[in-house]
Amino acid sequence: ETHTCLLTKNKRLEEGVSSIGLEGEFKLVSSSIEGNLLRVVVENKGEEIPIYIDLKKHLK
């Protein structure tokens, strides 16, 4: 079994926007592969949050 830990920055922090409190439980809404991107949608406090991961970049 292989695990990959992704070191990424929060887009909100990169843009200089104050981060919202993401406390609570995350629930997986959906996941799919779109070209070279892994798209994961999680839900937290009723808000759906899409996360995009460049598979080529992280799985070299």
CYANA upper distance limits for C-alpha pairs under 8 A (distance plus 0.5 A):
  6 LEU  CA     58 HIS  CA      7.63
  9 LYS  CA     13 LEU  CA      7.66
  9 LYS  CA     14 GLU  CA      7.41
 10 ASN  CA     14 GLU  CA      6.88
 11 LYS  CA     15 GLU  CA      6.75
 12 ARG  CA     16 GLY  CA      6.89
 12 ARG  CA     17 VAL  CA      5.74
 12 ARG  CA     18 SER  CA      7.39
 12 ARG  CA     19 SER  CA      6.54
 13 LEU  CA     17 VAL  CA      6.28
 13 LEU  CA     18 SER  CA      7.21
 13 LEU  CA     19 SER  CA      6.98
 22 LEU  CA     44 ASN  CA      7.35
 22 LEU  CA     45 LYS  CA      8.37
 23 GLU  CA     44 ASN  CA      8.34
 24 GLY  CA     44 ASN  CA      7.30
 24 GLY  CA     45 LYS  CA      7.52
 25 GLU  CA     44 ASN  CA      6.72
 25 GLU  CA     45 LYS  CA      8.22
 26 PHE  CA     42 VAL  CA      6.75
 26 PHE  CA     43 GLU  CA      6.10
 26 PHE  CA     44 ASN  CA      5.55
 27 LYS  CA     42 VAL  CA      5.91
 27 LYS  CA     43 GLU  CA      5.61
 27 LYS  CA     44 ASN  CA      7.25
 28 LEU  CA     40 VAL  CA      8.15
 28 LEU  CA     41 VAL  CA      6.78
 28 LEU  CA     42 VAL  CA      5.01
 28 LEU  CA     43 GLU  CA      6.90
 29 VAL  CA     40 VAL  CA      8.22
 29 VAL  CA     41 VAL  CA      5.82
 29 VAL  CA     42 VAL  CA      5.65
 29 VAL  CA     43 GLU  CA      6.88
 29 VAL  CA     48 GLU  CA      8.30
 30 SER  CA     40 VAL  CA      6.39
 30 SER  CA     41 VAL  CA      5.71
 30 SER  CA     42 VAL  CA      7.62
 31 SER  CA     38 LEU  CA      7.72
 31 SER  CA     39 ARG  CA      5.99
 31 SER  CA     40 VAL  CA      4.82
 31 SER  CA     41 VAL  CA      6.71
 32 SER  CA     38 LEU  CA      6.41
 32 SER  CA     39 ARG  CA      5.76
 32 SER  CA     40 VAL  CA      7.12
 33 ILE  CA     37 LEU  CA      6.19
 33 ILE  CA     38 LEU  CA      5.04
 33 ILE  CA     39 ARG  CA      6.49
 34 GLU  CA     38 LEU  CA      6.82
 34 GLU  CA     39 ARG  CA      7.48
 36 ASN  CA     54 ASP  CA      6.52
 36 ASN  CA     55 LEU  CA      6.10
 36 ASN  CA     56 LYS  CA      6.82
 37 LEU  CA     52 TYR  CA      6.71
 37 LEU  CA     53 ILE  CA      5.95
 37 LEU  CA     54 ASP  CA      5.21
 37 LEU  CA     55 LEU  CA      6.16
 38 LEU  CA     52 TYR  CA      6.22
 38 LEU  CA     53 ILE  CA      5.54
 38 LEU  CA     54 ASP  CA      6.99
 38 LEU  CA     55 LEU  CA      6.96
 39 ARG  CA     50 PRO  CA      7.37
 39 ARG  CA     51 ILE  CA      6.27
 39 ARG  CA     52 TYR  CA      5.23
 39 ARG  CA     53 ILE  CA      7.05
 40 VAL  CA     50 PRO  CA      6.29
 40 VAL  CA     51 ILE  CA      5.62
 40 VAL  CA     52 TYR  CA      6.98
 41 VAL  CA     48 GLU  CA      6.93
 41 VAL  CA     49 ILE  CA      5.99
 41 VAL  CA     50 PRO  CA      4.81
 41 VAL  CA     51 ILE  CA      6.56
 42 VAL  CA     48 GLU  CA      6.17
 42 VAL  CA     49 ILE  CA      5.78
 42 VAL  CA     50 PRO  CA      7.00
 42 VAL  CA     51 ILE  CA      8.37
 43 GLU  CA     47 GLU  CA      5.92
 43 GLU  CA     48 GLU  CA      4.91
 43 GLU  CA     49 ILE  CA      6.50
 44 ASN  CA     48 GLU  CA      7.10
 44 ASN  CA     49 ILE  CA      8.03
 53 ILE  CA     58 HIS  CA      8.43
 54 ASP  CA     58 HIS  CA      6.98
 55 LEU  CA     59 LEU  CA      6.22
 56 LYS  CA     60 LYS  CA      6.65
